[in-house]
Amino acid sequence: MPWCRDRDCQVFLVAPEEKRLCSERKTWGTTNLRLPPLNALRAFECAARTGSFTLAAKELGVSSAAVSQHVRNLEAYLDRKLFLRNNNQLQLTDAGRDLYMNAAASLRDISQFTERLLAPRGPAALVISCDASLADRWLPPLLAKYHAAPVELRIEDRPEEMESQNIDIRLGYGVDGYAGYWTKELFHDRLVPLAAPALATRWQSGEAGLRLIQMDWGPSFSQVPGWSDWMGGAVDNHAILRASTGAQVLRLAEAGAGVALGQLTLAREALSEGRLLRLSENSLPLPAPYFAIVAHARLRASRIQAFLAMLTEQD
């Protein structure tokens, strides 16, 4: 992906959209902006608003002489008379009135933005990296019970480096690639034939030629059972509809697209609600369980402890 090589940009950006923002950021910079002395501008705004150097000095916590000097510096910088001074009375000139209307709005915007930046932050978010199927079928009821911290949920196959990506907990299949991490087994799923009620009746009547659905686990897995294992022999590939996630397998089955060899734990809600029916008491175990994975250095964080305690309650 492209890198931003703009020497005025302090951050290397990699995404195309960020590259565009980097070029725009150059136009936002202050290199070519001509600004008056900002302390002088603030003193002027306060004096114009209060109508008095004395009141402005009290608000700003400085002397009246300091406010007066700031205003003189600003007048010299702009080469404009900003106030008419009659004894202790201050009256804005036309140039002063024009400057005040613009300066007051700008300073107010900067103040409000600064207050938002300095506002107390809430608790740190719990960052969860999760398989798509778990995020779709298994995780939502758990997140509904978790209130210890905000949650940032990332749907991804397998992060290469959890700590550099600020991931608190990884929820996924197997533990390959996570040597040295703390792990907790979540469940060991099993594959069973599942179908929508209308298709289940046809399957149980012995109708031949029904489409079969299974998950394509990809080239990284070689021992995950499929329909050929269930049937005990070769299956016509033209009869198989392959999906990329376990959740997609179940959605296709619910829609009546075929009979699925689906994951029993992920199908629990669909089975309880009658959207799917289990067609056999037999099952095929997956080669590995699903795990929660955490870097040891993060285990003591309260937001992580609260989530892990909830997982333990599910056992």
C-alpha positions, -999 to 999 in steps of 0.1 A, spaced: 0 0 0 12 36 -6 32 55 20 29 91 25 63 108 19 51 143 25 79 159 46 54 182 62 34 152 75 45 138 108 28 104 104 34 78 78 1 68 64 -7 36 44 -43 35 34 -54 53 2 -79 74 20 -53 84 46 -29 93 18 -55 117 5 -59 131 40 -22 136 42 -21 158 11 -50 178 25 -33 181 59 -6 200 42 -32 227 34 -44 227 70 -9 233 84 1 266 100 33 271 80 19 297 57 -8 312 81 -3 348 91 -15 351 127 -15 380 151 1 375 186 -24 351 202 -20 364 238 -26 399 225 -56 387 206 -70 371 237 -64 402 258 -81 423 231 -112 400 229 -116 402 267 -112 440 268 -137 444 240 -162 421 256 -160 436 291 -154 472 279 -126 477 304 -89 470 307 -94 466 344 -122 440 341 -102 422 314 -71 421 336 -92 406 365 -106 379 342 -72 370 327 -53 372 360 -29 399 349 -24 436 354 -43 464 336 -10 476 323 -3 442 308 -37 441 290 -31 476 277 4 466 264 -10 436 246 -36 457 229 -10 482 218 12 454 204 -18 441 185 -26 475 171 10 479 160 10 444 144 -22 452 125 -14 489 119 -50 496 130 -65 516 158 -88 491 177 -101 512 206 -109 549 212 -99 557 247 -119 584 265 -107 586 301 -116 551 315 -141 544 287 -132 520 258 -150 523 225 -143 500 196 -134 515 163 -148 501 131 -117 480 126 -119 469 163 -155 459 159 -147 439 128 -118 421 145 -138 414 177 -167 398 158 -143 374 141 -118 369 169 -145 361 195 -161 334 174 -128 318 166 -115 318 202 -148 304 214 -145 275 188 -110 268 199 -120 269 236 -149 245 231 -128 221 211 -101 222 238 -126 214 264 -138 184 245 -102 172 242 -95 177 279 -128 161 290 -123 131 314 -121 99 294 -142 69 302 -128 35 310 -105 19 285 -123 -2 260 -121 -40 260 -106 -49 225 -119 -83 214 -106 -100 182 -131 -126 172 -138 -152 144 -167 -141 122 -188 -171 132 -184 -166 169 -192 -129 165 -224 -138 146 -237 -168 166 -220 -171 200 -207 -138 213 -238 -115 212 -255 -129 243 -223 -126 262 -217 -90 252 -253 -83 263 -242 -93 299 -209 -74 299 -210 -39 312 -175 -35 329 -161 -13 300 -168 -2 265 -161 -29 238 -143 -26 205 -151 -57 185 -128 -66 156 -140 -94 132 -109 -110 118 -96 -145 109 -65 -144 130 -44 -114 141 -7 -119 136 4 -99 167 -21 -93 194 -1 -69 216 11 -45 188 -25 -43 177 -37 -36 212 -59 -67 214 -70 -77 249 -87 -110 241 -87 -132 210 -117 -156 206 -111 -182 179 -106 -217 168 -74 -234 180 -43 -220 195 -17 -224 167 6 -194 166 -2 -183 202 26 -201 221 34 -182 253 -1 -168 257 -26 -175 284 -54 -197 270 -88 -209 282 -109 -235 263 -144 -221 255 -160 -252 239 -153 -281 216 -178 -280 189 -192 -310 169 -206 -312 134 -242 -325 129 -266 -325 99 -290 -296 101 -319 -284 79 -348 -261 79 -381 -279 88 -394 -283 52 -361 -297 40 -357 -319 71 -389 -337 62 -376 -345 27 -343 -357 41 -360 -380 66 -382 -394 39 -350 -406 21 -353 -382 -9 -321 -384 -30 -302 -355 -46 -307 -329 -19 -279 -302 -19 -254 -305 9 -238 -275 26 -205 -275 44 -178 -250 55 -146 -246 34 -120 -242 61 -93 -231 37 -57 -243 30 -46 -239 66 -67 -268 78 -64 -304 66 -83 -325 91 -117 -309 95 -144 -334 87 -169 -328 59 -198 -346 42 -175 -373 28 -165 -383 63 -202 -383 74 -212 -404 44 -182 -427 48 -172 -422 12 -168 -399 -17 -196 -373 -23 -204 -357 -57 -188 -322 -55 -215 -308 -77 -240 -315 -48 -220 -295 -22 -224 -258 -15 -194 -245 3 -194 -215 26 -165 -196 41 -178 -194 77 -197 -216 100 -223 -188 104 -229 -187 67 -234 -225 66 -262 -221 92 -278 -191 74 -279 -211 41 -295 -240 59 -321 -218 76 -329 -204 41 -336 -239 28 -306 -239 5 -296 -274 15 -288 -298 43 -259 -284 63 -231 -302 82 -231 -275 108 -216 -267 141 -239 -277 170 -228 -250 195 -232 -222 169 -266 -236 159 -280 -237 195 -302 -206 191 -316 -216 157 -323 -251 171 -341 -238 202 -362 -214 180 -371 -241 155 -354 -225 125 -332 -256 121 -337 -292 130 -311 -317 140 -313 -347 117 -291 -372 136 -280 -379 171 -246 -388 158 -219 -361 154 -183 -355 142 -160 -336 166 -139 -308 152 -101 -314 156 -96 -285 180 -117 -265 205 -124 -228 205 -103 -207 229 -100 -174 246 -64 -161 243 -48 -133 264 -13 -120 267 -1 -127 302 8 -90 307 -28 -80 302 -45 -106 324 -47 -84 355 -67 -56 338 -101 -53 354 -120 -51 321 -104 -84 310 -109 -101 344 -146 -92 343 -151 -107 308 -131 -139 317 -152 -143 348 -183 -141 327 -169 -168 304 -163 -190 334 -200 -187 344 -209 -201 310 -190 -234 316 
